[in-house]
Amino acid sequence: MERHVPVMLEEVLEAWVADPSGSYLDATLGRAGHSRVLLERFPEARVLGCDRDAEALERVKRETDAEHQRRLRLIKLSFSELDELAERFDGVLFDLGVSSEQLSDPGRGFSFSRPGPLDMRMDSAAGPTLAELLAGIDEERLGRLIRDYSDERRWRRIARAIVDHGPYTDTAELAAVVRSAAGPSGRIDGATRTFQALRMAVNDELVQLERGLNNALDLLAPRGRLVVIAYHSGEDRLVKRFLRHRSGGCVCPPGIPACRCEPREELRLLWRGVRTPRDEEIAVNPRARSAKLRAAERLESGRDGR
């Protein structure tokens, strides 16, 4: 089994753990890399791990030793559904994106290097598949989707090629069409950005993230920490805007004569700007290359006077 390397581990734990004996929510559990280390280092801490991928939860259950299982609860739940929880946490972590296990399993349809079904659902038991998305989309809407959910400059050409050459039997066939339309992409596979955009669309990831951030804020205890690792510019912009607005900053578009966004001072940023991985970490774990870390602390008196 490939060793799982949590992204920006030390930076995340420093930001996430406000109380060594506290209760923590890992809203995107995956392989539970950050949560396992938290439980190892803080013997009195407890973690609730959520994921909408049932396979991920089963894997974590199998791989967690008995001592840590006593302090690690697992629940199948999307982070957009965190409002179903009725408890408070000293820290909430979002490690966004797709896990290495999902990418490496061709049966999930995330991979563009090996043939797999046109699926791409984080929860393989719910929601429309990639095949269904492509069957019901026109070239114009597909182009906007690729443009908005990726940094792909050749989105028009790619969208036209996808529509013209469909339908597809598997992800490898789709990836070949995308690469041909995208042209040379240097060190990055030509299908990378488009597959990222399609995955985000299938799982409605930006809408889910906005709901998740609002839900997480409601679950934070006073002085609890909200910590987010984003890997995509659209995700990071959304997180940046949310934290700015909830720490009292205006997020109105430039040119508005008076603020209309009604900022709420419920959070305090732990640092200005964004933190990124060190070169040494990227050399060992290339997946960390695009990671952007932001964090904030809930004020003593926030929403509803808590």
URRA-V541579 format. One record per run of one state. SS is the DSSP state (H for helix, E for strand, L for the rest). FROM is the first residue (numbers start at 1). LEN is the number of residues. Records with the same first field share a line. If there is no record, write none. Layout:
SS = FROM-LEN  FROM-LEN
This chain:
L = 1-8  17-6  27-6  42-4  52-2  64-2  70-2  77-2  85-4  96-4  105-1  109-21  136-3  150-5  166-5  183-9  203-2  231-2  248-17  266-1  270-5  276-3  285-1  291-1  299-4  306-1
H = 9-8  33-9  54-10  66-4  79-6  100-5  106-3  130-6  139-11  155-11  171-12  192-11  205-15  233-14  279-6  286-5  303-3
E = 23-4  46-6  72-5  89-7  220-11  247-1  265-1  267-3  275-1  292-7
